[in-house]
């Protein structure tokens, strides 16, 4: 079945996570994605392990399905010529080199649009293409720190804490997808491409949402609240008789139901706790009362009672519990696909459930240089020319083609 983005061709010059995550989503939606890596510089995440399976790192596998892959030396004249040929056949280029790198290679946006006026270039950088930090590299950890996220994560005793995944990378990848889809839509009317300038720093700041708004409105610097919410009470982790669980009481009606389940209905009529602003103001007193009661039953007992009353709550899953959860299986969020060196690999499924153009796992995350010969033959190069490219280090000698066989 055709994907929603069938016919859209993406040149993916990115590595690590933000860019590959973006292009994987586009590939999931049906776009034809070509991952271009250097002759002597593979995607860093290929070496980010253990764990490995079939010689491939789990990290690399998480963000690179539904792509083909080739190598190309963009510093060589012939490599640039090949790239320009690919450019004429492409709709979008996604890159995350340091600011100015493509311009130094003579492949900046102004040069690209001369070759293909319809091309859309998405440039992912740490801090954007202007401003005092534009030349600084940006890793997710640095962005979480500089972008304010670590200052509000953790509690007062722990000090600043990073989020458990590279969330700035993930958010940037998502924002880049949005920018690309918007640009493709606009191009239908204008006939012209455009340059998308997106940074991890900006994306991280935008994700501060209500916490940033709290500061901008009040001028008060937010404190680390651990597992509590700055604007809603009770909305946090509670210890039970056997383990921790989360309760999220989002309004006064839910609070009344919650304290009824706890056997403390009088709390809903206490002036200190009657409304959410009251509860935020008297957070410590209320949480102490609720915490003592929550410790009197097991997590399972509370979950069943709260679920019956319509109070949002849930267990705190580790990875095993998560991927064993029947809801995960029902939603196909754990998938298995064939792989040339690992035979079978398991991946996280796509959260996008489209009724007429569903996401399909069409391709495994490609091996390094796996489709180089295939792509060059499609561009009209002969096998003799491809041999010369290998000798001249225009492409990698690592091949997956029966006639070349350097890996055997």
Secondary structure, 3 states (H helix, E strand, C coil): CCCCCCCCEEEECCCCCHHHHHHHHHHHCCCEEEEEECCCCCCHHHHCCCCEECCEEHHHHCCCCCCEEEECCCCCHHHHHHHHHHHHCCCEEEECCCCCHHHHCCCCHHHHHHHCCCCEEEEEECCCCCCCCCCCCCCHHHHHHHCCCHHHCCCCCCCCCCCCCCHHHHHHHHHHHHHHHHHHHHHHHHCCCCEEEEEHHHHHHHCCHHHHHHHHHHCCCCCCCCCCCCCCCCEEEEECCCCEEEEECCCHHHHHHHHHHCCCHHHHHCCCCCCHHHHHHCHHHHHHHHHHHHCCCCHHHHHHHHHHHCCCEEECCCHHHHHHCHHHHHCCCEEEEEECCCEEEEEECCCCCCCCCCCCCCCCCCCCCCCHHHHHHHCCCCHHHHHHHHHCCCCCCCCCCCCCCCCC
